[in-house]
Amino acid sequence: MSQESIINFLKGLPYFRALPPQALAALAARTSQRAYSRGELILLEGEPPQAAYFIVSGQVRVFKLSAEGRQQILDRLGPGGSFNLVPIFDGQENPASAEAVNAVTVLVVPRADLLATVRRYPAVAEAILADFASRLRRLASLVEDLSFRTVRARLARFLLRQASSRGHRLTQAEMAAELGTVRDVVGRTLADFQAEGLISIERHRIVIRDRRRLEALGQ
Amino acid sequence: MDERTQVFPQIDETLCTGCGQCAEACPTGALEVVEGHAALVDPEACAYCADCEDLCPQGAIGLPYEIESAE
């Protein structure tokens, strides 16, 4: 990407929208571009904080791994999304790992440069706080889901959410990682839902047939 | 090839050990072991039955699904 493209991309992000042109240009000059292929690890949990990442293209999965190697997805981000911001602000190690779901291009803003920008321009801090608040809400909802709902209820809600957002394709293993369970359980539960007439599985399509009953199940 | 057959099982070659259980289980012969890894040699024959995904001891095969509403 050219410097001008980087400036235009950063200007389009909520964090940097209010930055004056010279500040934007200075930040862009310190920003680098990186590309990752499908499945490639971008960040590892526990590494020291280096930079904030902003997605130009592709999808990124942010996750934690259990000691047994089970993956719990914390967030799934697309173009315009950002990750690795928490360690920028508390100076501690990365709380999660990130990997490329498909071919990904990111812009990388070094920690010192982002902090300097935040200190100098309060509007940037405000925008970041609003984003953090939104993420905290999502995490609280995830905790609620994992703590209080059965796998059946979580999968029911998940299917309804995915259908309404016309999300991208997912394997059963990926669904399991989002729902805090394992692939076999997702497979059996989908088969149960089909037997109960809630969904039909038509090759690579899971079609919701009884939305009302699925919603009731998700409560 | 119509849209229905354009979505196929994904095989992660970094996890696949070439054990061949998937190829043995595949009811249509769509999967074979080629140069030490499972490969979808006949995509049009794939019935999307998920036997390969169920059997793979490494979790190397995943069948992607789209989720939509009939209403």
Interface residues (C-beta under 8 A of the other chain):
Chain A: G39 L159 Q162 A163 S164 R166 G167 R169 L170 T171 Q172 A173 E174 R183 G187 S200 I201 R203 H204 R205 I206 V207 I208 R209 R211
Chain B: R4 V7 Q10 D12 T14 Y48 A50 E53 D54 G59 G62 L63 P64 Y65 E66 I67 E68 S69 A70 E71
